[in-house]
Amino acid sequence: MNDNPDFYRTRAEEEQANADAATLDNVRDRCERAAKAWATMADRAERTQTMRLTREAATRESVAAARSAQSIGSAGSADLHADLRKATAD
């Protein structure tokens, strides 16, 4: 199923147009319920996209921080090894 809020909004608008054009009460009611359902799905898809983008940004930040910490740790380790070589050479 499509997870694009714009798709859902378009479908909601189409169903509302169908409801506005309907001459039978039951058809109008059905189209209005469908329009409401499509609008709800659009809202849900927007929330999902927002949460996904937030989660992905947080993941990128934590990966960057871990890599930074790892490179700092590697640099510190290299300095420690150089100090040890100096100490044992004397």
Biopython code that builds the backbone (N, CA, C, O; Angstrom):
import numpy as np
from Bio.PDB.StructureBuilder import StructureBuilder

atoms = [
    (1, "MET", "N", (0.842, -1.176, 0.000)),
    (1, "MET", "CA", (0.000, 0.000, 0.000)),
    (1, "MET", "C", (0.887, 1.240, 0.000)),
    (1, "MET", "O", (1.972, 1.237, 0.581)),
    (2, "ASN", "N", (0.436, 2.255, -0.630)),
    (2, "ASN", "CA", (1.164, 3.505, -0.727)),
    (2, "ASN", "C", (1.221, 4.174, 0.648)),
    (2, "ASN", "O", (0.220, 4.208, 1.364)),
    (3, "ASP", "N", (2.382, 4.702, 1.014)),
    (3, "ASP", "CA", (2.533, 5.360, 2.309)),
    (3, "ASP", "C", (2.810, 6.847, 2.128)),
    (3, "ASP", "O", (3.565, 7.448, 2.893)),
    (4, "ASN", "N", (2.189, 7.431, 1.109)),
    (4, "ASN", "CA", (2.403, 8.825, 0.776)),
    (4, "ASN", "C", (1.182, 9.639, 1.217)),
    (4, "ASN", "O", (0.077, 9.402, 0.729)),
    (5, "PRO", "N", (1.368, 10.591, 2.128)),
    (5, "PRO", "CA", (0.223, 11.380, 2.603)),
    (5, "PRO", "C", (-0.495, 12.118, 1.474)),
    (5, "PRO", "O", (-1.713, 12.289, 1.524)),
    (6, "ASP", "N", (0.241, 12.552, 0.468)),
    (6, "ASP", "CA", (-0.391, 13.260, -0.647)),
    (6, "ASP", "C", (-1.372, 12.359, -1.392)),
    (6, "ASP", "O", (-2.438, 12.806, -1.815)),
    (7, "PHE", "N", (-1.009, 11.101, -1.548)),
    (7, "PHE", "CA", (-1.903, 10.137, -2.192)),
    (7, "PHE", "C", (-3.203, 10.018, -1.395)),
    (7, "PHE", "O", (-4.297, 10.064, -1.956)),
    (8, "TYR", "N", (-3.062, 9.866, -0.089)),
    (8, "TYR", "CA", (-4.237, 9.732, 0.775)),
    (8, "TYR", "C", (-5.103, 10.994, 0.745)),
    (8, "TYR", "O", (-6.330, 10.912, 0.704)),
    (9, "ARG", "N", (-4.457, 12.154, 0.767)),
    (9, "ARG", "CA", (-5.209, 13.417, 0.725)),
    (9, "ARG", "C", (-5.979, 13.548, -0.595)),
    (9, "ARG", "O", (-7.125, 13.999, -0.615)),
    (10, "THR", "N", (-5.337, 13.149, -1.690)),
    (10, "THR", "CA", (-6.003, 13.202, -2.989)),
    (10, "THR", "C", (-7.237, 12.308, -3.005)),
    (10, "THR", "O", (-8.297, 12.696, -3.496)),
    (11, "ARG", "N", (-7.079, 11.101, -2.459)),
    (11, "ARG", "CA", (-8.223, 10.176, -2.399)),
    (11, "ARG", "C", (-9.338, 10.754, -1.519)),
    (11, "ARG", "O", (-10.516, 10.620, -1.851)),
    (12, "ALA", "N", (-8.979, 11.389, -0.411)),
    (12, "ALA", "CA", (-9.984, 11.999, 0.470)),
    (12, "ALA", "C", (-10.744, 13.099, -0.275)),
    (12, "ALA", "O", (-11.965, 13.208, -0.160)),
    (13, "GLU", "N", (-10.016, 13.905, -1.031)),
    (13, "GLU", "CA", (-10.661, 14.971, -1.800)),
    (13, "GLU", "C", (-11.591, 14.398, -2.868)),
    (13, "GLU", "O", (-12.680, 14.926, -3.098)),
    (14, "GLU", "N", (-11.157, 13.318, -3.516)),
    (14, "GLU", "CA", (-12.006, 12.680, -4.538)),
    (14, "GLU", "C", (-13.285, 12.146, -3.918)),
    (14, "GLU", "O", (-14.371, 12.314, -4.471)),
    (15, "GLU", "N", (-13.151, 11.507, -2.779)),
    (15, "GLU", "CA", (-14.334, 10.951, -2.112)),
    (15, "GLU", "C", (-15.263, 12.070, -1.633)),
    (15, "GLU", "O", (-16.484, 11.927, -1.690)),
    (16, "GLN", "N", (-14.694, 13.179, -1.164)),
    (16, "GLN", "CA", (-15.540, 14.303, -0.741)),
    (16, "GLN", "C", (-16.267, 14.895, -1.941)),
    (16, "GLN", "O", (-17.431, 15.279, -1.832)),
    (17, "ALA", "N", (-15.590, 14.973, -3.085)),
    (17, "ALA", "CA", (-16.242, 15.463, -4.309)),
    (17, "ALA", "C", (-17.374, 14.522, -4.714)),
    (17, "ALA", "O", (-18.440, 14.965, -5.141)),
    (18, "ASN", "N", (-17.129, 13.211, -4.574)),
    (18, "ASN", "CA", (-18.181, 12.231, -4.869)),
    (18, "ASN", "C", (-19.369, 12.418, -3.926)),
    (18, "ASN", "O", (-20.526, 12.324, -4.334)),
    (19, "ALA", "N", (-19.058, 12.684, -2.656)),
    (19, "ALA", "CA", (-20.133, 12.884, -1.677)),
    (19, "ALA", "C", (-20.937, 14.137, -2.017)),
    (19, "ALA", "O", (-22.164, 14.148, -1.921)),
    (20, "ASP", "N", (-20.231, 15.184, -2.413)),
    (20, "ASP", "CA", (-20.926, 16.436, -2.756)),
    (20, "ASP", "C", (-21.812, 16.271, -3.991)),
    (20, "ASP", "O", (-22.842, 16.932, -4.120)),
    (21, "ALA", "N", (-21.399, 15.383, -4.892)),
    (21, "ALA", "CA", (-22.158, 15.182, -6.129)),
    (21, "ALA", "C", (-23.258, 14.132, -5.995)),
    (21, "ALA", "O", (-24.116, 14.015, -6.870)),
    (22, "ALA", "N", (-23.235, 13.371, -4.907)),
    (22, "ALA", "CA", (-24.196, 12.285, -4.740)),
    (22, "ALA", "C", (-25.607, 12.818, -4.521)),
    (22, "ALA", "O", (-25.826, 13.816, -3.834)),
    (23, "THR", "N", (-26.554, 12.113, -5.133)),
    (23, "THR", "CA", (-27.959, 12.492, -4.943)),
    (23, "THR", "C", (-28.654, 11.591, -3.931)),
    (23, "THR", "O", (-29.687, 11.956, -3.370)),
    (24, "LEU", "N", (-28.089, 10.424, -3.702)),
    (24, "LEU", "CA", (-28.667, 9.493, -2.734)),
    (24, "LEU", "C", (-27.972, 9.652, -1.383)),
    (24, "LEU", "O", (-26.749, 9.771, -1.306)),
    (25, "ASP", "N", (-28.770, 9.650, -0.334)),
    (25, "ASP", "CA", (-28.217, 9.844, 1.010)),
    (25, "ASP", "C", (-27.206, 8.769, 1.377)),
    (25, "ASP", "O", (-26.150, 9.073, 1.931)),
    (26, "ASN", "N", (-27.525, 7.505, 1.071)),
    (26, "ASN", "CA", (-26.620, 6.423, 1.461)),
    (26, "ASN", "C", (-25.291, 6.512, 0.703)),
    (26, "ASN", "O", (-24.242, 6.188, 1.261)),
    (27, "VAL", "N", (-25.324, 6.942, -0.545)),
    (27, "VAL", "CA", (-24.090, 7.107, -1.321)),
    (27, "VAL", "C", (-23.280, 8.267, -0.741)),
    (27, "VAL", "O", (-22.063, 8.161, -0.588)),
    (28, "ARG", "N", (-23.942, 9.356, -0.423)),
    (28, "ARG", "CA", (-23.262, 10.510, 0.169)),
    (28, "ARG", "C", (-22.606, 10.119, 1.491)),
    (28, "ARG", "O", (-21.453, 10.465, 1.747)),
    (29, "ASP", "N", (-23.349, 9.396, 2.324)),
    (29, "ASP", "CA", (-22.807, 8.964, 3.615)),
    (29, "ASP", "C", (-21.583, 8.064, 3.423)),
    (29, "ASP", "O", (-20.573, 8.221, 4.108)),
    (30, "ARG", "N", (-21.687, 7.134, 2.495)),
    (30, "ARG", "CA", (-20.574, 6.222, 2.232)),
    (30, "ARG", "C", (-19.342, 6.996, 1.774)),
    (30, "ARG", "O", (-18.235, 6.731, 2.245)),
    (31, "CYS", "N", (-19.521, 7.940, 0.868)),
    (31, "CYS", "CA", (-18.401, 8.731, 0.357)),
    (31, "CYS", "C", (-17.802, 9.612, 1.448)),
    (31, "CYS", "O", (-16.584, 9.787, 1.503)),
    (32, "GLU", "N", (-18.630, 10.158, 2.301)),
    (32, "GLU", "CA", (-18.115, 10.977, 3.409)),
    (32, "GLU", "C", (-17.317, 10.135, 4.394)),
    (32, "GLU", "O", (-16.290, 10.580, 4.905)),
    (33, "ARG", "N", (-17.788, 8.917, 4.663)),
    (33, "ARG", "CA", (-17.026, 8.017, 5.547)),
    (33, "ARG", "C", (-15.688, 7.661, 4.906)),
    (33, "ARG", "O", (-14.659, 7.611, 5.579)),
    (34, "ALA", "N", (-15.716, 7.413, 3.592)),
    (34, "ALA", "CA", (-14.477, 7.087, 2.888)),
    (34, "ALA", "C", (-13.517, 8.279, 2.920)),
    (34, "ALA", "O", (-12.317, 8.105, 3.132)),
    (35, "ALA", "N", (-14.042, 9.487, 2.712)),
    (35, "ALA", "CA", (-13.193, 10.689, 2.751)),
    (35, "ALA", "C", (-12.554, 10.840, 4.130)),
    (35, "ALA", "O", (-11.375, 11.175, 4.238)),
    (36, "LYS", "N", (-13.327, 10.594, 5.172)),
    (36, "LYS", "CA", (-12.798, 10.689, 6.532)),
    (36, "LYS", "C", (-11.717, 9.639, 6.767)),
    (36, "LYS", "O", (-10.693, 9.930, 7.385)),
    (37, "ALA", "N", (-11.938, 8.422, 6.278)),
    (37, "ALA", "CA", (-10.943, 7.357, 6.440)),
    (37, "ALA", "C", (-9.641, 7.698, 5.710)),
    (37, "ALA", "O", (-8.554, 7.501, 6.253)),
    (38, "TRP", "N", (-9.753, 8.211, 4.475)),
    (38, "TRP", "CA", (-8.558, 8.590, 3.712)),
    (38, "TRP", "C", (-7.815, 9.721, 4.426)),
    (38, "TRP", "O", (-6.586, 9.705, 4.486)),
    (39, "ALA", "N", (-8.534, 10.688, 4.961)),
    (39, "ALA", "CA", (-7.890, 11.791, 5.679)),
    (39, "ALA", "C", (-7.170, 11.285, 6.928)),
    (39, "ALA", "O", (-6.079, 11.753, 7.254)),
    (40, "THR", "N", (-7.780, 10.339, 7.615)),
    (40, "THR", "CA", (-7.139, 9.734, 8.792)),
    (40, "THR", "C", (-5.861, 9.014, 8.401)),
    (40, "THR", "O", (-4.848, 9.122, 9.091)),
    (41, "MET", "N", (-5.904, 8.276, 7.292)),
    (41, "MET", "CA", (-4.698, 7.589, 6.823)),
    (41, "MET", "C", (-3.606, 8.585, 6.442)),
    (41, "MET", "O", (-2.426, 8.330, 6.683)),
    (42, "ALA", "N", (-3.989, 9.720, 5.848)),
    (42, "ALA", "CA", (-3.013, 10.753, 5.490)),
    (42, "ALA", "C", (-2.347, 11.309, 6.752)),
    (42, "ALA", "O", (-1.129, 11.486, 6.791)),
    (43, "ASP", "N", (-3.147, 11.579, 7.774)),
    (43, "ASP", "CA", (-2.596, 12.082, 9.040)),
    (43, "ASP", "C", (-1.620, 11.082, 9.643)),
    (43, "ASP", "O", (-0.544, 11.453, 10.113)),
    (44, "ARG", "N", (-2.006, 9.812, 9.625)),
    (44, "ARG", "CA", (-1.159, 8.754, 10.177)),
    (44, "ARG", "C", (0.148, 8.640, 9.391)),
    (44, "ARG", "O", (1.220, 8.488, 9.977)),
    (45, "ALA", "N", (0.052, 8.713, 8.068)),
    (45, "ALA", "CA", (1.254, 8.622, 7.236)),
    (45, "ALA", "C", (2.187, 9.799, 7.499)),
    (45, "ALA", "O", (3.406, 9.627, 7.521)),
    (46, "GLU", "N", (1.629, 10.990, 7.699)),
    (46, "GLU", "CA", (2.460, 12.160, 8.015)),
    (46, "GLU", "C", (3.174, 11.981, 9.348)),
    (46, "GLU", "O", (4.361, 12.284, 9.465)),
    (47, "ARG", "N", (2.452, 11.488, 10.356)),
    (47, "ARG", "CA", (3.084, 11.244, 11.659)),
    (47, "ARG", "C", (4.184, 10.203, 11.528)),
    (47, "ARG", "O", (5.257, 10.347, 12.113)),
    (48, "THR", "N", (3.917, 9.156, 10.761)),
    (48, "THR", "CA", (4.904, 8.099, 10.577)),
    (48, "THR", "C", (6.159, 8.639, 9.903)),
    (48, "THR", "O", (7.273, 8.324, 10.321)),
    (49, "GLN", "N", (5.986, 9.449, 8.864)),
    (49, "GLN", "CA", (7.141, 10.042, 8.188)),
    (49, "GLN", "C", (7.941, 10.918, 9.143)),
    (49, "GLN", "O", (9.171, 10.863, 9.154)),
    (50, "THR", "N", (7.259, 11.717, 9.935)),
    (50, "THR", "CA", (7.935, 12.588, 10.885)),
    (50, "THR", "C", (8.728, 11.776, 11.902)),
    (50, "THR", "O", (9.886, 12.085, 12.182)),
    (51, "MET", "N", (8.107, 10.742, 12.451)),
    (51, "MET", "CA", (8.799, 9.890, 13.424)),
    (51, "MET", "C", (9.981, 9.181, 12.778)),
    (51, "MET", "O", (11.040, 9.063, 13.394)),
    (52, "ARG", "N", (9.813, 8.707, 11.541)),
    (52, "ARG", "CA", (10.891, 8.024, 10.846)),
    (52, "ARG", "C", (12.076, 8.963, 10.628)),
    (52, "ARG", "O", (13.222, 8.588, 10.874)),
    (53, "LEU", "N", (11.799, 10.180, 10.166)),
    (53, "LEU", "CA", (12.877, 11.143, 9.936)),
    (53, "LEU", "C", (13.588, 11.505, 11.239)),
    (53, "LEU", "O", (14.811, 11.643, 11.265)),
    (54, "THR", "N", (12.828, 11.658, 12.306)),
    (54, "THR", "CA", (13.417, 11.960, 13.613)),
    (54, "THR", "C", (14.297, 10.812, 14.078)),
    (54, "THR", "O", (15.413, 11.030, 14.551)),
    (55, "ARG", "N", (13.797, 9.588, 13.943)),
    (55, "ARG", "CA", (14.561, 8.409, 14.365)),
    (55, "ARG", "C", (15.831, 8.253, 13.533)),
    (55, "ARG", "O", (16.896, 7.949, 14.071)),
    (56, "GLU", "N", (15.718, 8.463, 12.208)),
    (56, "GLU", "CA", (16.887, 8.341, 11.347)),
    (56, "GLU", "C", (17.929, 9.400, 11.671)),
    (56, "GLU", "O", (19.125, 9.109, 11.652)),
    (57, "ALA", "N", (17.500, 10.622, 11.969)),
    (57, "ALA", "CA", (18.435, 11.685, 12.335)),
    (57, "ALA", "C", (19.146, 11.341, 13.645)),
    (57, "ALA", "O", (20.353, 11.547, 13.773)),
    (58, "ALA", "N", (18.402, 10.821, 14.608)),
    (58, "ALA", "CA", (18.999, 10.437, 15.886)),
    (58, "ALA", "C", (20.004, 9.306, 15.694)),
    (58, "ALA", "O", (21.055, 9.287, 16.335)),
    (59, "THR", "N", (19.682, 8.375, 14.820)),
    (59, "THR", "CA", (20.593, 7.272, 14.543)),
    (59, "THR", "C", (21.873, 7.781, 13.902)),
    (59, "THR", "O", (22.973, 7.368, 14.272)),
    (60, "ARG", "N", (21.718, 8.699, 12.920)),
    (60, "ARG", "CA", (22.912, 9.266, 12.278)),
    (60, "ARG", "C", (23.786, 9.990, 13.293)),
    (60, "ARG", "O", (25.010, 9.871, 13.264)),
    (61, "GLU", "N", (23.152, 10.742, 14.191)),
    (61, "GLU", "CA", (23.914, 11.463, 15.215)),
    (61, "GLU", "C", (24.650, 10.506, 16.141)),
    (61, "GLU", "O", (25.813, 10.740, 16.470)),
    (62, "SER", "N", (23.997, 9.440, 16.562)),
    (62, "SER", "CA", (24.650, 8.502, 17.478)),
    (62, "SER", "C", (25.769, 7.741, 16.773)),
    (62, "SER", "O", (26.791, 7.439, 17.388)),
    (63, "VAL", "N", (25.587, 7.429, 15.494)),
    (63, "VAL", "CA", (26.658, 6.758, 14.739)),
    (63, "VAL", "C", (27.846, 7.700, 14.591)),
    (63, "VAL", "O", (28.993, 7.290, 14.762)),
    (64, "ALA", "N", (27.572, 8.960, 14.273)),
    (64, "ALA", "CA", (28.650, 9.945, 14.138)),
    (64, "ALA", "C", (29.388, 10.116, 15.462)),
    (64, "ALA", "O", (30.616, 10.199, 15.484)),
    (65, "ALA", "N", (28.645, 10.168, 16.560)),
    (65, "ALA", "CA", (29.270, 10.315, 17.876)),
    (65, "ALA", "C", (30.116, 9.092, 18.212)),
    (65, "ALA", "O", (31.211, 9.220, 18.759)),
    (66, "ALA", "N", (29.607, 7.909, 17.883)),
    (66, "ALA", "CA", (30.362, 6.682, 18.149)),
    (66, "ALA", "C", (31.632, 6.637, 17.318)),
    (66, "ALA", "O", (32.686, 6.230, 17.805)),
    (67, "ARG", "N", (31.531, 7.057, 16.056)),
    (67, "ARG", "CA", (32.726, 7.072, 15.198)),
    (67, "ARG", "C", (33.740, 8.088, 15.706)),
    (67, "ARG", "O", (34.945, 7.836, 15.699)),
    (68, "SER", "N", (33.241, 9.234, 16.146)),
    (68, "SER", "CA", (34.119, 10.260, 16.683)),
    (68, "SER", "C", (34.830, 9.750, 17.931)),
    (68, "SER", "O", (36.039, 9.924, 18.083)),
    (69, "ALA", "N", (34.080, 9.129, 18.810)),
    (69, "ALA", "CA", (34.661, 8.578, 20.036)),
    (69, "ALA", "C", (35.662, 7.481, 19.706)),
    (69, "ALA", "O", (36.699, 7.357, 20.357)),
    (70, "GLN", "N", (35.346, 6.693, 18.699)),
    (70, "GLN", "CA", (36.244, 5.609, 18.300)),
    (70, "GLN", "C", (37.536, 6.181, 17.730)),
    (70, "GLN", "O", (38.621, 5.685, 18.035)),
    (71, "SER", "N", (37.427, 7.224, 16.901)),
    (71, "SER", "CA", (38.641, 7.807, 16.328)),
    (71, "SER", "C", (39.468, 8.501, 17.395)),
    (71, "SER", "O", (40.698, 8.476, 17.337)),
    (72, "ILE", "N", (38.809, 9.123, 18.375)),
    (72, "ILE", "CA", (39.535, 9.735, 19.481)),
    (72, "ILE", "C", (40.233, 8.651, 20.291)),
    (72, "ILE", "O", (41.387, 8.800, 20.695)),
    (73, "GLY", "N", (39.512, 7.562, 20.520)),
    (73, "GLY", "CA", (40.106, 6.439, 21.245)),
    (73, "GLY", "C", (41.270, 5.834, 20.491)),
    (73, "GLY", "O", (42.266, 5.442, 21.099)),
    (74, "SER", "N", (41.160, 5.753, 19.178)),
    (74, "SER", "CA", (42.248, 5.211, 18.365)),
    (74, "SER", "C", (43.451, 6.128, 18.418)),
    (74, "SER", "O", (44.583, 5.654, 18.511)),
    (75, "ALA", "N", (43.231, 7.428, 18.361)),
    (75, "ALA", "CA", (44.328, 8.385, 18.432)),
    (75, "ALA", "C", (45.009, 8.294, 19.793)),
    (75, "ALA", "O", (46.236, 8.308, 19.881)),
    (76, "GLY", "N", (44.220, 8.202, 20.840)),
    (76, "GLY", "CA", (44.786, 8.066, 22.177)),
    (76, "GLY", "C", (45.564, 6.777, 22.318)),
    (76, "GLY", "O", (46.601, 6.743, 22.981)),
    (77, "SER", "N", (45.083, 5.737, 21.710)),
    (77, "SER", "CA", (45.759, 4.453, 21.735)),
    (77, "SER", "C", (47.086, 4.530, 21.001)),
    (77, "SER", "O", (48.087, 3.978, 21.459)),
    (78, "ALA", "N", (47.095, 5.215, 19.859)),
    (78, "ALA", "CA", (48.331, 5.367, 19.094)),
    (78, "ALA", "C", (49.362, 6.141, 19.911)),
    (78, "ALA", "O", (50.542, 5.790, 19.915)),
    (79, "ASP", "N", (48.919, 7.198, 20.605)),
    (79, "ASP", "CA", (49.831, 7.972, 21.444)),
    (79, "ASP", "C", (50.388, 7.113, 22.567)),
    (79, "ASP", "O", (51.569, 7.206, 22.900)),
    (80, "LEU", "N", (49.544, 6.284, 23.144)),
    (80, "LEU", "CA", (49.977, 5.403, 24.214)),
    (80, "LEU", "C", (51.028, 4.433, 23.714)),
    (80, "LEU", "O", (52.020, 4.189, 24.400)),
    (81, "HIS", "N", (50.825, 3.874, 22.524)),
    (81, "HIS", "CA", (51.804, 2.938, 21.969)),
    (81, "HIS", "C", (53.122, 3.651, 21.672)),
    (81, "HIS", "O", (54.192, 3.083, 21.888)),
    (82, "ALA", "N", (53.055, 4.870, 21.186)),
    (82, "ALA", "CA", (54.283, 5.631, 20.917)),
    (82, "ALA", "C", (55.022, 5.897, 22.212)),
    (82, "ALA", "O", (56.247, 5.787, 22.256)),
    (83, "ASP", "N", (54.300, 6.244, 23.268)),
    (83, "ASP", "CA", (54.923, 6.487, 24.561)),
    (83, "ASP", "C", (55.576, 5.221, 25.089)),
    (83, "ASP", "O", (56.675, 5.266, 25.643)),
    (84, "LEU", "N", (54.897, 4.085, 24.915)),
    (84, "LEU", "CA", (55.466, 2.821, 25.370)),
    (84, "LEU", "C", (56.738, 2.474, 24.607)),
    (84, "LEU", "O", (57.706, 1.991, 25.194)),
    (85, "ARG", "N", (56.735, 2.720, 23.295)),
    (85, "ARG", "CA", (57.939, 2.435, 22.499)),
    (85, "ARG", "C", (59.094, 3.313, 22.955)),
    (85, "ARG", "O", (60.231, 2.849, 23.045)),
    (86, "LYS", "N", (58.811, 4.580, 23.243)),
    (86, "LYS", "CA", (59.852, 5.487, 23.717)),
    (86, "LYS", "C", (60.418, 4.991, 25.055)),
    (86, "LYS", "O", (61.630, 4.948, 25.266)),
    (87, "ALA", "N", (59.502, 4.623, 25.939)),
    (87, "ALA", "CA", (59.916, 4.212, 27.274)),
    (87, "ALA", "C", (60.769, 2.955, 27.229)),
    (87, "ALA", "O", (61.741, 2.840, 27.976)),
    (88, "THR", "N", (60.419, 2.017, 26.368)),
    (88, "THR", "CA", (61.193, 0.773, 26.305)),
    (88, "THR", "C", (62.466, 0.958, 25.518)),
    (88, "THR", "O", (63.390, 0.160, 25.674)),
    (89, "ALA", "N", (62.562, 1.976, 24.675)),
    (89, "ALA", "CA", (63.775, 2.223, 23.890)),
    (89, "ALA", "C", (64.845, 2.843, 24.764)),
    (89, "ALA", "O", (66.032, 2.691, 24.477)),
    (90, "ASP", "N", (64.459, 3.535, 25.817)),
    (90, "ASP", "CA", (65.440, 4.226, 26.680)),
    (90, "ASP", "C", (66.151, 3.283, 27.558)),
    (90, "ASP", "O", (67.006, 3.694, 28.343)),
]
sb = StructureBuilder()
sb.init_structure("model")
sb.init_model(0)
sb.init_chain("A")
sb.init_seg("    ")
for serial, (resi, resn, name, xyz) in enumerate(atoms, 1):
    if name == "N":
        sb.init_residue(resn, " ", resi, " ")
    sb.init_atom(name, np.array(xyz, "f"), 0.0, 1.0, " ", f" {name:<3s}", serial, name[0])
structure = sb.get_structure()
